[in-house]
């Protein structure tokens, strides 16, 4: 079974550094609050989620 991670943006990036904003908007594709994306679980995605974990909520699941 393949492992997936569901990431939802929960907070704004107004006061965050440019690096954090780029990870959320470009890396994870979360442009607005409340947007949810599902990705295959790998080290790259995990690293991005770990960097912005104070702005997103995430859930691991298997399909």
Phi and psi in radians as a Rosetta constraint file:
Dihedral C 1 N 2 CA 2 C 2 CIRCULARHARMONIC -1.594 0.35
Dihedral N 2 CA 2 C 2 N 3 CIRCULARHARMONIC 2.441 0.35
Dihedral C 2 N 3 CA 3 C 3 CIRCULARHARMONIC -1.627 0.35
Dihedral N 3 CA 3 C 3 N 4 CIRCULARHARMONIC 2.415 0.35
Dihedral C 3 N 4 CA 4 C 4 CIRCULARHARMONIC -2.225 0.35
Dihedral N 4 CA 4 C 4 N 5 CIRCULARHARMONIC 2.783 0.35
Dihedral C 4 N 5 CA 5 C 5 CIRCULARHARMONIC -2.250 0.35
Dihedral N 5 CA 5 C 5 N 6 CIRCULARHARMONIC 2.260 0.35
Dihedral C 5 N 6 CA 6 C 6 CIRCULARHARMONIC -1.824 0.35
Dihedral N 6 CA 6 C 6 N 7 CIRCULARHARMONIC 2.120 0.35
Dihedral C 6 N 7 CA 7 C 7 CIRCULARHARMONIC -2.024 0.35
Dihedral N 7 CA 7 C 7 N 8 CIRCULARHARMONIC 2.271 0.35
Dihedral C 7 N 8 CA 8 C 8 CIRCULARHARMONIC -2.180 0.35
Dihedral N 8 CA 8 C 8 N 9 CIRCULARHARMONIC 2.258 0.35
Dihedral C 8 N 9 CA 9 C 9 CIRCULARHARMONIC -1.344 0.35
Dihedral N 9 CA 9 C 9 N 10 CIRCULARHARMONIC 2.246 0.35
Dihedral C 9 N 10 CA 10 C 10 CIRCULARHARMONIC -2.064 0.35
Dihedral N 10 CA 10 C 10 N 11 CIRCULARHARMONIC -0.328 0.35
Dihedral C 10 N 11 CA 11 C 11 CIRCULARHARMONIC -2.334 0.35
Dihedral N 11 CA 11 C 11 N 12 CIRCULARHARMONIC 2.864 0.35
Dihedral C 11 N 12 CA 12 C 12 CIRCULARHARMONIC -1.420 0.35
Dihedral N 12 CA 12 C 12 N 13 CIRCULARHARMONIC 2.757 0.35
Dihedral C 12 N 13 CA 13 C 13 CIRCULARHARMONIC -1.921 0.35
Dihedral N 13 CA 13 C 13 N 14 CIRCULARHARMONIC 0.357 0.35
Dihedral C 13 N 14 CA 14 C 14 CIRCULARHARMONIC -1.022 0.35
Dihedral N 14 CA 14 C 14 N 15 CIRCULARHARMONIC -0.799 0.35
Dihedral C 14 N 15 CA 15 C 15 CIRCULARHARMONIC -1.655 0.35
Dihedral N 15 CA 15 C 15 N 16 CIRCULARHARMONIC 0.143 0.35
Dihedral C 15 N 16 CA 16 C 16 CIRCULARHARMONIC -1.544 0.35
Dihedral N 16 CA 16 C 16 N 17 CIRCULARHARMONIC 2.792 0.35
Dihedral C 16 N 17 CA 17 C 17 CIRCULARHARMONIC -1.175 0.35
Dihedral N 17 CA 17 C 17 N 18 CIRCULARHARMONIC 2.759 0.35
Dihedral C 17 N 18 CA 18 C 18 CIRCULARHARMONIC -1.038 0.35
Dihedral N 18 CA 18 C 18 N 19 CIRCULARHARMONIC -0.660 0.35
Dihedral C 18 N 19 CA 19 C 19 CIRCULARHARMONIC -1.035 0.35
Dihedral N 19 CA 19 C 19 N 20 CIRCULARHARMONIC -0.746 0.35
Dihedral C 19 N 20 CA 20 C 20 CIRCULARHARMONIC -1.161 0.35
Dihedral N 20 CA 20 C 20 N 21 CIRCULARHARMONIC -0.757 0.35
Dihedral C 20 N 21 CA 21 C 21 CIRCULARHARMONIC -1.070 0.35
Dihedral N 21 CA 21 C 21 N 22 CIRCULARHARMONIC -0.701 0.35
Dihedral C 21 N 22 CA 22 C 22 CIRCULARHARMONIC -1.164 0.35
Dihedral N 22 CA 22 C 22 N 23 CIRCULARHARMONIC -0.660 0.35
Dihedral C 22 N 23 CA 23 C 23 CIRCULARHARMONIC -1.089 0.35
Dihedral N 23 CA 23 C 23 N 24 CIRCULARHARMONIC -0.794 0.35
Dihedral C 23 N 24 CA 24 C 24 CIRCULARHARMONIC -1.188 0.35
Dihedral N 24 CA 24 C 24 N 25 CIRCULARHARMONIC -0.856 0.35
Dihedral C 24 N 25 CA 25 C 25 CIRCULARHARMONIC -1.405 0.35
Dihedral N 25 CA 25 C 25 N 26 CIRCULARHARMONIC -0.780 0.35
Dihedral C 25 N 26 CA 26 C 26 CIRCULARHARMONIC -1.577 0.35
Dihedral N 26 CA 26 C 26 N 27 CIRCULARHARMONIC -0.857 0.35
Dihedral C 26 N 27 CA 27 C 27 CIRCULARHARMONIC -1.173 0.35
Dihedral N 27 CA 27 C 27 N 28 CIRCULARHARMONIC -0.849 0.35
Dihedral C 27 N 28 CA 28 C 28 CIRCULARHARMONIC -1.720 0.35
Dihedral N 28 CA 28 C 28 N 29 CIRCULARHARMONIC -0.249 0.35
Dihedral C 28 N 29 CA 29 C 29 CIRCULARHARMONIC 1.274 0.35
Dihedral N 29 CA 29 C 29 N 30 CIRCULARHARMONIC 0.460 0.35
Dihedral C 29 N 30 CA 30 C 30 CIRCULARHARMONIC -1.752 0.35
Dihedral N 30 CA 30 C 30 N 31 CIRCULARHARMONIC 1.649 0.35
Dihedral C 30 N 31 CA 31 C 31 CIRCULARHARMONIC -1.489 0.35
Dihedral N 31 CA 31 C 31 N 32 CIRCULARHARMONIC -0.573 0.35
Dihedral C 31 N 32 CA 32 C 32 CIRCULARHARMONIC -2.212 0.35
Dihedral N 32 CA 32 C 32 N 33 CIRCULARHARMONIC 2.758 0.35
Dihedral C 32 N 33 CA 33 C 33 CIRCULARHARMONIC -1.166 0.35
Dihedral N 33 CA 33 C 33 N 34 CIRCULARHARMONIC 2.357 0.35
Dihedral C 33 N 34 CA 34 C 34 CIRCULARHARMONIC 1.687 0.35
Dihedral N 34 CA 34 C 34 N 35 CIRCULARHARMONIC -0.144 0.35
Dihedral C 34 N 35 CA 35 C 35 CIRCULARHARMONIC -1.323 0.35
Dihedral N 35 CA 35 C 35 N 36 CIRCULARHARMONIC 2.387 0.35
Dihedral C 35 N 36 CA 36 C 36 CIRCULARHARMONIC -2.111 0.35
Dihedral N 36 CA 36 C 36 N 37 CIRCULARHARMONIC 2.381 0.35
Dihedral C 36 N 37 CA 37 C 37 CIRCULARHARMONIC -2.273 0.35
Dihedral N 37 CA 37 C 37 N 38 CIRCULARHARMONIC 2.604 0.35
Dihedral C 37 N 38 CA 38 C 38 CIRCULARHARMONIC -2.030 0.35
Dihedral N 38 CA 38 C 38 N 39 CIRCULARHARMONIC 2.259 0.35
Dihedral C 38 N 39 CA 39 C 39 CIRCULARHARMONIC -2.223 0.35
Dihedral N 39 CA 39 C 39 N 40 CIRCULARHARMONIC 2.701 0.35
Dihedral C 39 N 40 CA 40 C 40 CIRCULARHARMONIC -1.165 0.35
Dihedral N 40 CA 40 C 40 N 41 CIRCULARHARMONIC 2.437 0.35
Dihedral C 40 N 41 CA 41 C 41 CIRCULARHARMONIC -1.346 0.35
Dihedral N 41 CA 41 C 41 N 42 CIRCULARHARMONIC 1.987 0.35
Dihedral C 41 N 42 CA 42 C 42 CIRCULARHARMONIC -2.538 0.35
Dihedral N 42 CA 42 C 42 N 43 CIRCULARHARMONIC 3.031 0.35
Dihedral C 42 N 43 CA 43 C 43 CIRCULARHARMONIC -1.108 0.35
Dihedral N 43 CA 43 C 43 N 44 CIRCULARHARMONIC -0.601 0.35
Dihedral C 43 N 44 CA 44 C 44 CIRCULARHARMONIC -1.120 0.35
Dihedral N 44 CA 44 C 44 N 45 CIRCULARHARMONIC -0.880 0.35
Dihedral C 44 N 45 CA 45 C 45 CIRCULARHARMONIC -1.140 0.35
Dihedral N 45 CA 45 C 45 N 46 CIRCULARHARMONIC -0.736 0.35
Dihedral C 45 N 46 CA 46 C 46 CIRCULARHARMONIC -1.033 0.35
Dihedral N 46 CA 46 C 46 N 47 CIRCULARHARMONIC -0.708 0.35
Dihedral C 46 N 47 CA 47 C 47 CIRCULARHARMONIC -1.119 0.35
Dihedral N 47 CA 47 C 47 N 48 CIRCULARHARMONIC -0.727 0.35
Dihedral C 47 N 48 CA 48 C 48 CIRCULARHARMONIC -1.145 0.35
Dihedral N 48 CA 48 C 48 N 49 CIRCULARHARMONIC -0.752 0.35
Dihedral C 48 N 49 CA 49 C 49 CIRCULARHARMONIC -1.120 0.35
Dihedral N 49 CA 49 C 49 N 50 CIRCULARHARMONIC -0.696 0.35
Dihedral C 49 N 50 CA 50 C 50 CIRCULARHARMONIC -1.097 0.35
Dihedral N 50 CA 50 C 50 N 51 CIRCULARHARMONIC -0.628 0.35
Dihedral C 50 N 51 CA 51 C 51 CIRCULARHARMONIC -1.209 0.35
Dihedral N 51 CA 51 C 51 N 52 CIRCULARHARMONIC -0.526 0.35
Dihedral C 51 N 52 CA 52 C 52 CIRCULARHARMONIC -2.066 0.35
Dihedral N 52 CA 52 C 52 N 53 CIRCULARHARMONIC 0.450 0.35
Dihedral C 52 N 53 CA 53 C 53 CIRCULARHARMONIC -1.086 0.35
Dihedral N 53 CA 53 C 53 N 54 CIRCULARHARMONIC -0.336 0.35
Dihedral C 53 N 54 CA 54 C 54 CIRCULARHARMONIC -1.408 0.35
Dihedral N 54 CA 54 C 54 N 55 CIRCULARHARMONIC -0.138 0.35
Dihedral C 54 N 55 CA 55 C 55 CIRCULARHARMONIC -2.002 0.35
Dihedral N 55 CA 55 C 55 N 56 CIRCULARHARMONIC -0.151 0.35
Dihedral C 55 N 56 CA 56 C 56 CIRCULARHARMONIC -2.298 0.35
Dihedral N 56 CA 56 C 56 N 57 CIRCULARHARMONIC 2.845 0.35
Dihedral C 56 N 57 CA 57 C 57 CIRCULARHARMONIC -2.054 0.35
Dihedral N 57 CA 57 C 57 N 58 CIRCULARHARMONIC 2.578 0.35
Dihedral C 57 N 58 CA 58 C 58 CIRCULARHARMONIC -2.460 0.35
Dihedral N 58 CA 58 C 58 N 59 CIRCULARHARMONIC 2.754 0.35
Dihedral C 58 N 59 CA 59 C 59 CIRCULARHARMONIC -2.544 0.35
Dihedral N 59 CA 59 C 59 N 60 CIRCULARHARMONIC 2.298 0.35
Dihedral C 59 N 60 CA 60 C 60 CIRCULARHARMONIC -1.668 0.35
Dihedral N 60 CA 60 C 60 N 61 CIRCULARHARMONIC 2.432 0.35
Dihedral C 60 N 61 CA 61 C 61 CIRCULARHARMONIC -2.677 0.35
Dihedral N 61 CA 61 C 61 N 62 CIRCULARHARMONIC 2.854 0.35
Dihedral C 61 N 62 CA 62 C 62 CIRCULARHARMONIC -2.021 0.35
Dihedral N 62 CA 62 C 62 N 63 CIRCULARHARMONIC 2.534 0.35
